[in-house]
Amino acid sequence: MSRTPCRLALPLLASLALGACGEEAVPAELRVAGGDAARGRIAIAEHGCGACHVIPGIEGAVAWVGPPLMEWARRSYVGGRLPNAPQNLVAFLLDPQSVSPGSAMPALPLQQGEALDIAAYLYTLGQAPHVPAGQPLAPGEAGTQPEPRIRPRLDRPEGRPLGQ
C-alpha cells in the first residue's frame, strides 16, 4: 500500500489549517444573509466608493470626503442614526436620504444584491485583533450594543476630575 496520498494530503491540510488561523469569522449578528464579501469588494470598486471613503482592501480608496470605513464592524451607528446592523446598513446603502436626511452620501444605483454584498464586505472590516489605544473592544462587542460605549480617558486616572 502506497503512502504517497497521505504524504501529499498532510501538508495540504496543515497549510489550510494554518491559513485559517488569525481570520476571525464575522460575528453572527453581523452576517449579511445573501451577501458575499468577495462580490462586495468588486461592487465597492465598480461604484467608486473609494472616491469618498478610505476603505481597507480596496485599491485607490483613500479619500476623506466621507467617513473612513475601516473598522466598520466595530461601529455603533449607520448614517449616524440607526444601530449598526446588517439590515440598517443595507437600507442606508440603497437609500441614504431615507435613513439620514441631509447626508452627503449620494444615492447610488445599487441593486439589492449589490447592497447585500457591499454590506457583507464592510462587516469583514474590524475583525482584526488590533484595537487603537483608548478603545478597548473585545470579540462580540461589534455592532448594536445595549448601552453606548464611551472611550476611557487615558490621560488622567479614573475618577479624577479634569485639572486635578
N, C-alpha and C positions, 0 to 999 in steps of 0.2 A: 504494500500500500504506500503510495507516494504522499509525502508531507508537504509538497510544494504549494498546494492551495492554502494550507494553513499558514505557511510562512509568508505568503503574499497577503492573506486576509488580516493577520495580526497587525502589521504595521499600518494598514489602511484603517482598521478600526481604531487604533491608537491615535492616528492623526485626526480622525473625525472627532474623537472624544476631546482631544486637546484643542481642536479648533472651536469647539463649542464652549470651552472654558472662557470665562470673562465676559460672555454675552449673556446679559440678563434678559429674560422674556419680558415683554410688555405686561404690566400688571393687568389682571383680568378685567378690572373696572375701566381700563383704558384701551382695551382691544376693540378694534373697529370691525364689526360684523360686516362681511362683504368687501372689506378694504384690503388692498395689497400694497405693502410698503414699497416694493420694487417698482410697481407701476406708478405709485405716488411720487417717487423720486423723479421719474420721467415726466409726469404731468407738471410737477413744480417747475422743471426746466422749460418745458414747452410753453407754459403760460407766463413765463417771465417773472415769476415771483421774486427772483433774485434782483430785479430792478429796484425793489423797495426794501427787501429784507436781507439780513445776514442769516443764511441757512446752512448749517454744517452738512457736508456731504454733497452739496450742490455747487458745481463749478461756476464761478463767477458771481455767486450770491453773496455779495459783500457790501450791499448798500445799506445806509442807515436812515432812509426816508421813513420807513415804518419800523416798528419794534423788531429787534433781533429775535429769531425764533429758536435759538439754541436753548437747550434745557426745557423744551416745550412741555414734556411730560411732568415737570415739576411745577408748572404754573398753576395758579389758583383760579384765574378767570379767563374767559374767552371774550374778546372785544371789550374788556373792562366791565362787563355787565353780567354774564352768565357763568355759573360754575364750570370749571374745566372738565367737561365730559364729552365723549365722542359725539353724541347726538347734537350737542350745542356747537361744537366746532364745525360739524358738517353744515348745520343751519347757517352759521356765520359765513362759511366759505361760499355757500350758494346765494345768500342774500345778506351782505354785511349791514346794509342800512336798516333792515328789519330788526336786527339784533342790537345794533349800536348806531342809532340815528346820528348823523353828522360825522361819522367815522371817515377817515381819509382812505380807508380800504375801498378800492373800486369794486364794482360788480363785475366779476369775470364770467366769461361764457363757459361755465363749468357744467358738465352733466353730473347727475347724482353719483354715478360710479367713480368719476374723477375726484369728486369731493371726498368720497369714502377712502379712495386710495391716498389722496394727499393727507388726510387726517391720520391714516394708518402710518404713513411715513413720519409725520410730525411727532407722533407718540413714541417713536423709537428714539427720539432725541431726549436726552436727560436721563438715560438709563445707566450711563457710565458712573463708576464709583466716585469720581472726582466731584467734590462739592466745594464751591467757593467759601472762603472764610466768612464766618458770621451767618451762615445759612445751613445749620446742621439738620439735614434731612436724612431719614433712613429709608430703606426699601419699604414700599407701601404707603409713603407719605405723599406721593404724587396725586394730582387730581383733586377732586372735591373732598373737602375736609369739613368736619362738623363745626370747627371753630377756626377763626382766622389765625394764621401763623404770623408771628412778629419776630423779626430778626433780633437776636440779642445784641446789646451794645457790648463791644469788646474793648472799648477804650476806658471803661470805668467798672469797678466791682459792682456786682448785682446789688440792687437795693440802695445804692448811694445816689442822692440827687446830684444833678449837674452842679459843678462849681465846688464840690467838696472833695 
